Amino acid sequence: MPYTLSQKTKAQYPLPKPHNLLLIFVPMIKVYLRQKISHRIQNGHPWIFTNEVKTIEGNPSGGEIAEVFTHDKKFIGKGYINPKSQIIVRLLTRNREVIVDDNFFYTHLQEAWRYRVKLGYIENCRLIFGEADQMPQLIIDKFNDYFVIQTLALGIDVWKPAIVAALQKIFNPKGIYERNDVPVRELEGLPQQKGFLSDPFDTTIVINENGLRFNVDIANGQKTGYFLDQQDNRRKIKHIVKDADVLGAFCYTGTFEIHAAHYGAKSVLGLDISESACTQATKNATLNGYENICRFECVNAFDVLKTWAKEGKQYDVVMLDPPSFTKTRENIQKAITGYKEINLRGMKLVKPGGFLVTSSCTNLVQPDLFLDIIGMAAKDARRKLRQVSFQAQSSDHPIIPGMENTNYLKFLIVQVN
């Protein structure tokens, strides 16, 4: 059945009219790099920074496709350009023969879907993970028959109508929603916005994960409404939580906590500073029949963990899933201090022989540094650790060697003695 854009989508993102055939003959914008730059770009990284550019042929206003060359005119790749951004070009392809058009995005979406299906991510997954899927700054999360899109750079935002059309053609979804209410878009000269990219639908949906059901608030939840990157890691707690008293800090909507109850925990307490998150977590517990095992308190976890450690409270399992402590390298020391302090407090609340489950979601803290931080916290807490499991994000968020931003999540389970 042929797909046609909804009337709202047509009005919001009108497709270009082929009224001026001379557009076909507009010369491609060409970007030439400086001679003395790192080999990062030629080794596969798709980002080109403004200070790496020597000259530009053409007069880009932003969002156009540009060809990139070395200083001695050797072709590197094609990507979209934005003179207003520090990352002036983000490469889409290394093949000069490839044409970047609607079909380019349709084909890439099909390839990305085949990859997820092969790995077993059929119902819920991150369908497109930006640079890891050769579509920089594009995020698409699939929640059963619903899709949430983020276009975080001008160049990919231009292709939003083509992306929506491709999703409709491949999946015939029940709904598509835009969650571009993120500050990073402003760095690209784009407004923050959110709304329907399909006909309107009820944005509170229910998904299945690991035999459990969870409410997802697509319109108002954090990021795209739900954290799919921990869906595999939530199964890792299965054996350590059986018959345990469990504390979960920064619980958000209670996914780890409800998994703990599902896997046989005796009691589960979740803490979060957001009242709406705790309300949603309680609803999720009730949805799965664990309202008598799980309870949630709206408190500042940083303060409560410190107070309870001084009071000598202890649990069989303590789970920490804090927000990112930094978005910039300038604040990396602040992040190190924050992760060390919160894990130190968590360790003090674990009974000898119990377990600490801890995560970090900032790519600026790479895996080796994260393990060093945990080691420093253990030393200060005077506790000995035994590593049980150390994972990254789920495999529908692929990690590309050499691209640190794709290797962002650290998930660690240790026994604490």
N, C-alpha and C positions, 0 to 999 in steps of 0.2 A: 504493500500500500504506500503510495508516494507521500512524503512528509511535507507539510506546509507549516510555516512558523505561525504561532498564535498572533492575534491582532496586536496584543500588547508588545510582544517581542518585535514585531515588524515596526511598530512605532518607535520603540526604544532603540533598536539597532537596525536601521534600514540598510538593506543591501545596496551596494553601488549599482547605478544604472549604466548600462553600456552605451551611453549616448555619445561618447567622445572616443572614437577609435584611435585617436592619436595617443591616448594613454598607453597603448601597447608599445609605443616607440620611445617612451620616456627612458633615458639612460639609467642603468642601475647605479645606485650610490656605491662608491668604492672607498674603502677605508684601508690606509696603509699604516703599518705599525712601525714603531721606532726600531732601530737596529739592536740596541742593548736593552732587551727585556728578558724576563725569565722564560724558560722553556715550557711554562705551565700551559700556555695556549696550544702550542704545537703538540704537547703531550696529551691533549684531550680535554682540557678544561674549557667550558663554553663561555666564560666571562671575559670581557675585554674592558679594562678600565680606561678612563679618559686620559690619564697620564701615560698610557702605553701607545697612544695614537700619535703618529707624525703628521699625516695630512688626510683630508677627506675630499674626494671628488664628488661634487653635487652639493645640494643645499637642503639637507634633511630637516624637516620640521618635527619629526618624531613619529615612530611607528612603522616606518618604511622598512623594506628588506634591503640589506646592504651586503655587498661582497667584501670580504676581508682578505688582505694580502700581507705578506712579509714586507720588510723594507725594500727587498730586491724583487718585488712583484710576483712572488710565488703564492698561488691561491691557498688559502687556509680554510675558508668556509663561508656560509651565508647565515645571516641572522638578522634580527630586528634591531633597529638603532633608535636611541633616544638621547639627543644632545643635552637634555636637562638632567640626565642621570649620571651618577659617578660610574656606574657600569654602562658604558655607552653602547656596547653591542653585546647581545646574548646570542650565541650561535645555535642554529637549528639543524644544520647539516654540514658535513664536510665534503659532500659530493656536489660539484659544480653543475652537474647535469640535472639535479633534482629541482623541480619547480615548487616553490612554496605557494600553494593555493589551497582552496577548500579541500581538495582531495588529499593533500598532504596531511592535514589534520585528521581527516576521516581514516586514512590508512594507519596513522600512528595510534589512534584510539583503538582500532581493531587489533593491532599488534600488542598493545598494552593489555587488552582484555584477554587475548590468547595466553599471554604470560601468566596472568593471575589465575585463570582457569587451570592451567597446567599445574600450578602450585596448590590448587584446591581452594582458592578464595573466590567463591561463587556468589554467596549471598551478600556479604559485606566486605568491602575492601577499599583501599586507596587505589583508585583506577589509574590516576596520573599523579606521579610524584616529581613534578617539575623537571629539574636537570637530569634526574635518574631515568626519566623516560624521554629524554631529548626534547622536552617542551618546557624550557625555562620559565619559572614563575607561574606555572599553571598547576593548580591543585584541583583534583576531582575526587570526591569521596562518594562511593556507592553504598547506599543503605537499602538493601533489597531492591525495590523498584523505584527508589528515589535517588536523585543525584544532587550534590552540593558542589558548586564551582567557586573557585577563587582565581581571579586573574590579577596578579600582583605587580605586573609591569605593563607599561603602555603598549609595547609591541605585541604582547599576547592578548591584551584587552581588545585590540583592533579586530582580532579573529574570533571574538566571542560568538557572533552569529553563526559562523562556520562550525564552531565546536558544539553549539547547541543543536544545530541541524544534524551533525554527525551522531550525537548521542541519541537523538530521536530516531534516526534511521537504524542504528545498531540495536538499541534496547527497547524502543517504544515504551519509555518510562511513564510512571504515573505522575511524576513531577520533577521539575528541575528548579533549583533555588540558588540564588547568588548571595554569597557571604563575603562581600568586598568591603565590609565595615572594619577595615584594618588600617592603622596609621602608615604602614609601609608603602601604601599606594600613593601617599602624598609626596614621597620622595621622587616619584615618577611623574608628578604633576597631575595625578588622577584624584578624583573625589572619592571619599568613603561612601559606600552605598550597599544596600541589600534589597532583595525582593525576588519576585517570581520571574523566571525565564521561560516558563511554560504557563499553561492555564493555572489559576490558583488552586491550591489544595490545602488540606489540614497539615500544618507543619509540625505537629506533634505526632510522631509515629512510634511504632514498637518494632524492635529488631530482635533477632535471636542470636545468641553467642554462647557457645560451649554448653548448650542445653539450658540456658537461662534466657529470660526476656528482659529487655531494657527499654524504657522510654527514651526517646531522642527528641530534643527540642531543636529542630533544624534552624529555626529563625532566631532563637535567643540563647542557645547554648554556647559554650566556649568554642572558639575556632569554627569548625564546621558542624558543631553540635554534639560530637562524641569523639572520644580518643580511640580510634581503631588501631593505633600503633602498639598498644599493649595487649591486644586480643590473644596473642599466643602466650605472652608472659603470664597472663592471669591463670593459665592452666598449670604453671610451674609451682604454684603454692599448694597444689592438691594434697600432697602427703604431709607437709609440715604443719598444716592447720588442723588436722584431725584431732578432735577432743581438746582443742586449745582455746585459751582466752586470748583474743586477738584485738589489737589496737591499730586502727588505720588513721594516719594523719594526712591532711590535704586530700580528703576522700572524694571530693567533687560529688558526683552523683552515685557513688557507692559501688562501683563495679567490682573493685578488688574485694571489698567487704562482703558483698553478696556472694561472690565466688567462694570466699572463705566459709560462709555459712553453708553453701551448697556442698562443699567438700568436707563437712563434718565438724566445723568449729563449735565449741561449747557456747561461747558468747563472742559477740563482735561489737566494738564501739568505734564509730567513725567520727572524725572531727573535721570541720571545715569552717572557714570564716564567712562563707556565703550562706545566707539563710535560704535563698532559693535553691542552692545546690543540696542542702540538707533536706529540704522539703521533697525535692526530686528523688533523693536517695531513699527516703522513707517510702515513697510511692513505689520505687523499684523493689524494695524489700517486700512490700505487700504484694506486688505483682507476682513475685516468685514464692510467696508463702513463708517468708523468713522474718516476718515482722516481730516474732517473739524472740528471735536470736539476735537480730541486728537493731541497734539504735544509733541515732546520729545527733550530735550536739554542735550547735553553731557557736564556735569559739575561735580565738586566735591560737592556732596550734603551736606557734613559736613560744608563746608565753606559757601555755598549759603544759607542754612537754618539760619545760624548765622547772616549773613549780612541782609537777608530779615526780620528777627525778629527785628533787630535794626531799620530797615527802616519802620517798622509798617505794613508790608504786612500781609494780612489775607485771609483765605479761609474758605469755609463752611465745607470742609472735608480735612484732611491731612492724608495721608497713608504712613507709614514707614515700610519697609521690608528690614532692613539692613543685611549684611552678619554676620556670626558668629564672635564675637569679640575675642574668644579664643578657642583653641583646648585642652588646658591643665589646670589642676587645679592650677598650679603655677601662671597663669595669670588671675585668676578669678576676682581679684580686678580690674584689667584693664578692664575686660568685664563689671563689674558692673558700673564703671565710664563711660564707653562708652555708655551703654544703657541709663543711667540716662541723660547724656548730650544730646544725640540725641532726646530723648523723651521730654526733657525740651524745646529744640528748636522747636520741632514739636508743642507742646502745645501753645507756644507763637504765632504761626502762625494760630491758629484756632480762628475763630470768636466766641464770647460768644454764647453759645447754639449750637455750631457746634460740629463736631465729630473728634476724633483721632482714627485711625485704626493702630495698631502697632503689630509687631511680633518679636520673638526671636527664633533662630533656633539652639541654643547650649544647649545640655542636661546638661551641667555643671551649667547652670542657671535654676533651677527647678521652677515650677509654683509659689510657695509661694514667692520665692526670686524675681521673675520677678514682681509680683504685688507690693512687697515692693519697688522695684526700681521705678516703675511708681508712687507710692505714694510719694517718696522722690522728684521726678522730679516735681510733681504737687505742692508740698509745696514750692519748690524753685521758681517755675514759678508763684506762688500765684494764682493758678487756682483750682477750685473745680471740682471734677470728679463724674460722675454717670456711673456705669458699665452697658453696654448694653449686651455684649456677651463676654464670655471667653472660647475659644476652644483649642483643641490640633490639631495634624495633622489629615488628613482624615483617615477613619477607615480601609483603605487598608494598613495602616502602624500601625499594632496593638500595643497597649501598654500592656506590661506584668508587673504586680505588682512585685516590687523588682528589676526590671532591669531598672535603670535610663536611660541607653542609648536608650531605646525604647520610653521614654517619653521626647521628645526633643523640640517639637515645641509648642510655646505659641502664640496664636492669640487673641488679645484683642481689643474690640471696647468700647470706653467711650465717653460720652458727656462731653464737656469741658465748664465750666461756669466761 
